[in-house]
């Protein structure tokens, strides 16, 4: 029979009383490092990119879009290179 802790969590005394370990059980599970809950997913960036509105000539925009996926990243790299900035 499960016993409740002060935190409201359940401490299982008999392993036969434990809940069934289903995919749903693991999807709802909290990942902990000691008392700290570890977030899932990609960690936040220290220096995230910012969304801006930028007006470009139609032919410049068309040329970059024609290069395929990642065209915005290539515009960012080219503008950084033109200003002699290190890639971030």
TORSEDREN-573138 format. One record per residue (C-alpha): residue number from 1; chain; x, y negated, z. Coordinates in nm, 4 decimals, always signed. Each point is the difference from the previous one (the first is absolute). Last residue first. Example, Ala and Ser with C-alpha at 12.3 -4.5 7.8 and 13.67 -1.06 7.14 Angstrom:
# TORSEDREN-573138
[2 "A" [+1.3670 +0.1060 +0.7140]] [1 "A" [-0.1370 +0.3440 +0.0660]] 
# end
This chain:
# TORSEDREN-573138
[88 "A" [+2.8037 -3.3772 -3.2988]] [87 "A" [+0.2211 -0.0455 -0.3052]] [86 "A" [+0.2678 -0.2620 +0.0661]] [85 "A" [-0.0719 -0.3452 -0.1416]] [84 "A" [+0.1837 -0.1576 -0.2928]] [83 "A" [-0.2986 -0.2223 -0.0922]] [82 "A" [-0.0239 +0.1648 -0.3436]] [81 "A" [+0.0541 +0.3400 +0.1658]] [80 "A" [-0.2898 -0.0642 +0.2377]] [79 "A" [-0.2228 -0.1013 -0.2928]] [78 "A" [+0.1010 +0.3121 -0.1921]] [77 "A" [-0.0577 +0.2292 +0.2984]] [76 "A" [-0.3463 -0.1463 +0.0703]] [75 "A" [-0.0964 +0.0227 -0.3674]] [74 "A" [+0.1192 +0.3633 +0.0035]] [73 "A" [-0.2111 +0.0729 +0.3083]] [72 "A" [-0.3019 -0.1491 -0.1776]] [71 "A" [+0.0651 +0.2219 -0.3030]] [70 "A" [+0.0062 +0.3126 +0.2165]] [69 "A" [-0.2175 +0.2067 -0.2292]] [68 "A" [+0.0480 -0.0709 -0.3687]] [67 "A" [+0.2590 -0.2022 -0.1961]] [66 "A" [-0.2857 -0.1554 -0.2033]] [65 "A" [-0.1095 -0.1873 +0.3131]] [64 "A" [+0.3360 -0.1820 +0.0057]] [63 "A" [-0.0215 -0.1066 -0.3654]] [62 "A" [-0.3663 -0.1012 +0.0338]] [61 "A" [+0.0788 -0.2200 +0.3007]] [60 "A" [+0.2835 -0.1752 -0.1814]] [59 "A" [-0.2162 -0.0475 -0.3132]] [58 "A" [-0.2903 -0.1419 +0.2017]] [57 "A" [+0.2194 -0.2555 +0.1779]] [56 "A" [-0.0015 +0.0552 +0.3746]] [55 "A" [-0.2083 -0.1528 +0.2798]] [54 "A" [+0.0654 +0.1547 +0.3397]] [53 "A" [-0.2562 +0.0583 +0.2733]] [52 "A" [+0.1683 +0.1461 +0.3039]] [51 "A" [-0.0196 +0.3227 +0.2012]] [50 "A" [+0.2805 +0.0387 +0.2509]] [49 "A" [+0.2481 +0.2856 +0.0214]] [48 "A" [+0.0622 +0.1464 +0.3429]] [47 "A" [+0.3179 -0.0763 +0.2024]] [46 "A" [+0.0157 +0.2415 +0.2934]] [45 "A" [-0.2256 +0.2441 -0.1812]] [44 "A" [-0.2725 +0.1774 +0.1956]] [43 "A" [+0.0464 +0.3761 +0.0399]] [42 "A" [-0.1622 +0.2199 -0.2642]] [41 "A" [-0.2700 +0.2261 +0.1306]] [40 "A" [-0.0929 +0.1183 +0.3452]] [39 "A" [+0.0509 -0.1990 +0.3177]] [38 "A" [+0.1749 +0.1646 +0.2955]] [37 "A" [-0.1945 -0.0221 +0.3272]] [36 "A" [+0.2374 -0.0802 +0.2888]] [35 "A" [-0.0242 +0.2036 +0.3231]] [34 "A" [+0.2808 +0.2393 -0.0956]] [33 "A" [+0.0290 -0.0232 -0.3770]] [32 "A" [-0.3571 +0.0710 -0.0997]] [31 "A" [-0.1862 +0.1053 -0.3142]] [30 "A" [-0.3740 -0.0253 +0.0526]] [29 "A" [-0.2138 +0.2746 -0.1535]] [28 "A" [-0.3097 -0.0739 -0.2108]] [27 "A" [+0.1333 +0.1647 -0.3174]] [26 "A" [+0.1421 +0.2841 +0.2140]] [25 "A" [-0.3436 +0.0935 +0.1407]] [24 "A" [-0.1599 -0.0364 -0.3451]] [23 "A" [+0.2542 +0.2473 -0.1413]] [22 "A" [-0.1091 +0.2472 +0.2706]] [21 "A" [+0.1700 +0.1041 +0.3236]] [20 "A" [-0.2886 +0.1516 +0.1964]] [19 "A" [-0.0428 -0.1675 +0.3370]] [18 "A" [+0.1851 +0.1400 +0.3025]] [17 "A" [-0.1944 +0.2261 +0.2389]] [16 "A" [+0.2043 +0.3108 -0.0918]] [15 "A" [+0.3159 -0.1904 +0.0968]] [14 "A" [-0.1250 -0.0127 +0.3622]] [13 "A" [+0.0855 -0.3134 +0.1970]] [12 "A" [-0.0600 -0.2596 -0.2677]] [11 "A" [+0.0552 -0.3618 +0.1073]] [10 "A" [-0.2605 -0.2327 -0.1549]] [9 "A" [+0.0687 -0.3669 -0.0514]] [8 "A" [-0.2168 -0.2489 +0.1898]] [7 "A" [+0.3038 -0.1935 +0.1241]] [6 "A" [-0.0613 +0.1297 +0.3545]] [5 "A" [+0.0309 +0.3554 -0.1329]] [4 "A" [-0.3009 +0.2150 -0.0818]] [3 "A" [+0.0142 +0.3752 +0.0664]] [2 "A" [-0.0793 +0.2525 -0.2716]] [1 "A" [-0.1494 +0.3401 +0.0955]] 
# end
